[in-house]
Amino acid sequence: MTGREKWDAPGTARRVLVLGGSGFLGRHLTAAFHRAGWQVTAVSRSGEAGQPAARMLALDVPGADPGTLTEVLTRTAPHVVVNAAGAVWAASEEEMARGNVLLVDRLLTVLPRLPRPPRLLQLGTVHEYGPPLGDGPVTEAAALRPVSGYGRTKARASEAVLGAARDGALEATVLRISNAVGAGLPPASLLGGVAAALAAAPGDGAPAVLRLGPLTARRDFVDATDVAEAVVAAAAAPDAVPVVNIGRGTSVAAGHLVRRLLAVSGRPAELVERQQPAAVPAAPGGTAYAQRLDITLARRALGWRPSRELDDSLRCLWLAAGDPPYASGRGARK
């Protein structure tokens, strides 16, 4: 039975459980699913309200025993589970292993045992691929060569999900997402940190001094609401595509986006860019390489394409920079 057949009966409401529902992407996801008419249950460690449209539950999934997790899933009876939880911003590799790998292990222990296992959507990351081998866009067939703790732990989680799907234990899709930008981007990220520093600067007309590392890297940046709508499309798709890239399909210099954010904010600022020491290699694992995702499969299999300009993403980031629910960067950190 495919995911769509589970809710095609007249009067059947589509139900989604979003893990990490109070985090950066989790908030965008709960809003997007609500707009699409889904019944949304959002799970986070604290159970704090992420969106008024979602029912909130407090649960530490990596620390939950199988019985507790089974009870939650049985009670909420989702058609789809979205894993938007995990650790990325300012987390140790041990914390990443717990939040990114152990959490998925818990899910894969419980989900296949349910009478009707929901479809699992695992939010992966472009960092699973690591530095590209060539100048072209990175396809879903590219080898995984992660160079960071975040990339390594997310790759382990994605491979576990795909293995369970290949074994027929459940329907699953891994969405490898590029660098999302939008309201609530945590201060530990580059653009989130710039927005937070600008918002915290004294309003006396003196420029905020922003001391940043090298901004020469070119990466694939995508609007967070576009990402959320891609996830909704994957949830509603007739069949689960194993792996699909979600990005804009273009590479943009980090320095360009920082300067655009400064312009969007209208705040006076002095940008001090520290140069990388000459002894540090640019690649692999450095910052000089360019990376962009091939999003052909997302268009073909999900009917999705990005529609928002990055200036709009930066504007949303700036307007939300002083909003207390976003300002801490704690909780489910996607």
N, C-alpha and C positions, 0 to 999 in steps of 0.2 A: 504494500500500500504506500503510495507516494504521499508526501506532505500535504499536497493540495487536496487529495481524496479524503483526508482526515477531517476536513472542515467544509466539504462541499454540501453536506446535508443541510436542508433548509433550516434556518434559525440557529445554526451552529456558529458561535462566536469564535473567532481566531484568538488564541491565547499565546502569549509569549512571556517567557521568564528571562529577564536581563540580569546577568551576574555582573556586579560592578556598576549598578544602576545609578549610584551617586557620583561616579567619577566623570572625567572630562567627556569621553565619548559616550559613556552610559547615559548622561543627561540628554545628549543629542538623540540617542537611540530611543529612549522612552518617549520623547516628544514626537519623533518621526513615526513610530509604531502607533501612537495615539492618533495622529493625524490620518493614518491609513486605516483606522477603524479597529485596531486590535485591542484586546484587553491586556493590559500590561501589568506585570508584577516585577518590581525592581528589587534586587537583593544587594545588600552591602553589609560590611562588617558592623557598621553602626546602626543601620536601618534609618539613617537620616533622610529627610524628605529631599529627593532630587528633582522630582517633577510632580506637580499637583495632579497630573493625569494618571499617575502610576500608584498602585498599591505597593507600599514599602515593607520589606521584611529584613530583619537583622539576622545574619548568618555568616559565620566565618567558614567558608566552604573547605579550605584546606584543613582546618581543625575539626571539622564535623565528622562524626562517625557515620558509617553507611546507613544505619537505621534512621538517624535524624535527617540526612539528606534525602533518603527515600520517602520519608513522611512528608517533607516539604514538596517534593515533586509530585507525589500522589495527591496531595491536597490541592495544589495549584493546577495540576493536570495541563501543563503547557503543550501546545502543538510544536513549539520551537523553543529551544534554549539558546540564548546568545551569551557567549563567554566574552564579556568586555572587561573582566576583572584582571588583576595582575599587578605586578610591580615594575616600574620603569624609572620614574623620576627620582633621582637621588637615593636609589636603593642599592644595597650591597648585593653581590651575586648570590649569597645565601638567601636573602629575602626574595630575590628574583626566582630562585629555584623553588621556593615555597609557593610564591604567588602565581608563578607561571606554569610550573611543571606538576607540583603536587596537587594543585587545584584540578588540573585536567585529569590526573590519575584518579582522583576521587570521582569525578564525573563519569569516567569510563568504567569505573567499577559498578556504578549504580544505574546509569541510564539503560544499558542493554537488558537489565533485569526487570524493567518496568513492563507491565502488560502491553502497552503501546509506546515504545520508546519515541520520544520527540526527536525531531531533527536538531542536530547540534551545529551551530554556527560558531566557529572558532575564529576570533579576531587575531590574525597573525600580523606580521610586520615586514616591511621592506628590508629591515635589518637582518632578516633570516638569510637573505641572498648574499650580503656582504658586498665588497667592491666588485663592480662589473668587470668582466674580462675584456669587453670591447666597448665601442662607442655607441652601439645600437641600444634600443630599449630592451629591458629585462623581461623575458617571458616566463610563464609559469613552469616551463621545462628547465629553467636554469638550475644549475647545481647550487646547493646551499653551502656557503662558505662564510658563516658569520664570524665577525672579529670582535664582537663585544659580548659581555655577559648577558645583556638583554637579548641580543640576536641569538645567542646560543641556547638560552633557556626557552625562548619562543619557538625555535626550530625543533627542539626536543618535544615540546607540547604538540606542535603541528604534526610531526611525524607519528606521534602516538594516536592522534585523532584520525589521521589518514589510514593508519594500520587497522584501527577498529572498523573503519568504513569498508576497507578492502576485505576484511574477514566477515562482513555481513552483519556485524553486531548492531549497527545503527546507520541512519543516514547522516551524513556530515559534509560540511563545506568549510574549508579554510580560506578566509579572505585575507590576503596579504596586502596590508594597507600602507600607503606611503605616509608622508609627514602631514598629519591633519592640523588645520589651523582654524580657529574660531573661538567663540565665547567660552571662557573657562579653561583655556590652555594654561596649565600650571606654571607658576613662576620658575620652577626648576628647568623648564625648557628655554630655548634661546628666545623665541618671540614672546613667550609668556613672561619671561624675566624682564625683557625690555619694557613691555606694557606695565608690569608691576612697578618698575623703577620710575617710569614716567608718571604714573599715578601717584606715587609716594613723594615725588619731588615737591619742595616748597613752592607755593604759588607767589613768590616774590619777584618773578621775572628772571631770576638767575637760571642759566641753563643747567639741566641735569647732565652730569658727567657719566657717560656709559663706557665702561672699560670692558671690552669683549675680546675674545680670542679671534683667530683668523676667520674671516667671513667669505673666503673664496670658494667654499664648497658649493657645488650645484646639485640640488636635490629636487625630487618630485614632491611638490606641496599640493595639497588638496583641501577643499573646504570641508569642515567637520559635518555640516548638514548634508552635503553631497555623500559623504561616507555613510551616514546614517540611512540615507535613502537607498544606497546600494545594499546595505544589510537587509532592509525591508524587502527589497526585490529578491534577494537570495532566500529569504524566509518564505516568500510566496511562490517561488519558482516551482514548476511541476516536478523537476528532478534536481537532486543535489549535485552540483558540479564539484568535483573533488577540491580543486584549488583555483582561485580566481584573484587576479590582481585588481586593486582598487586605488586609483590615483588620477592625476590629470594627464599623464602621458607626456609631460614636458619637464625639463629641468630648469630651475630658476636659481640664481645665485642667492645665497643666504644674505649677503650684504645688501642686495637689492631690496629684499623684503624688509630688512631692518630699516632701511632708509624710507621705504614706503610707509612703514608703521610710524616713523617719526613724523612724516608729512600728514598722515591721517590724524594723529593726535593733536597736532597744532602746538605742541609744547616745545619750548626752546631746549635744545640738547646739544651736547658736544660728544661726538662719537670718537672714542680712542680704540683703535684696533691693534691689539698686540700681535706681532708677527710670530709665526712658528719658528722655533730654533732650527737652524740649518741642518743639525745632526738628526733631526726627526724625519724619517721618510714620509713622503706624501701618501704612498700606497704600497702594499695593502694596509688597510686600517687607518690611513691618514684621512685628510679632509679634502685634498685637491681633486679627487676624481669626481666625475659627473655621473649622476644616476637618474634614470627615468624608467617608469614601468610601461610595459606593453599592456594596454587595456582593451585590446580587441575582443578577448573572450568575455569580458564583462558586458560589452555592448551586444555581443551575439547571444550569450546564454541568459543574461539577466535583463536585457533591454535597457541597460543603464549607461549613462554617460555623465560626466561632470557638467554642471550648468552654471556654477557661480564663479565670478571673478575673484581673484585673490585679494584685490583691494576691498571687496565687500567682506571677505573673511577677516581681514585685518581691522576693518571698521567694527565688526561685531566683537572681536577680541578687545579692542580698546574700550568700547562702551561698557563691557562687562568687567573691566579690569578692577574696578573698585567694589564689585558685588561680593559681599561676604561669603555666600556659598561657594564661590569660585576661588576666593583669594587664598585659602589655606593650602590648596594643592594636596590635601590629604585624602584618605579613603582609597577607593578603588582607582588606581592611578593610570588610566589609559589615556 
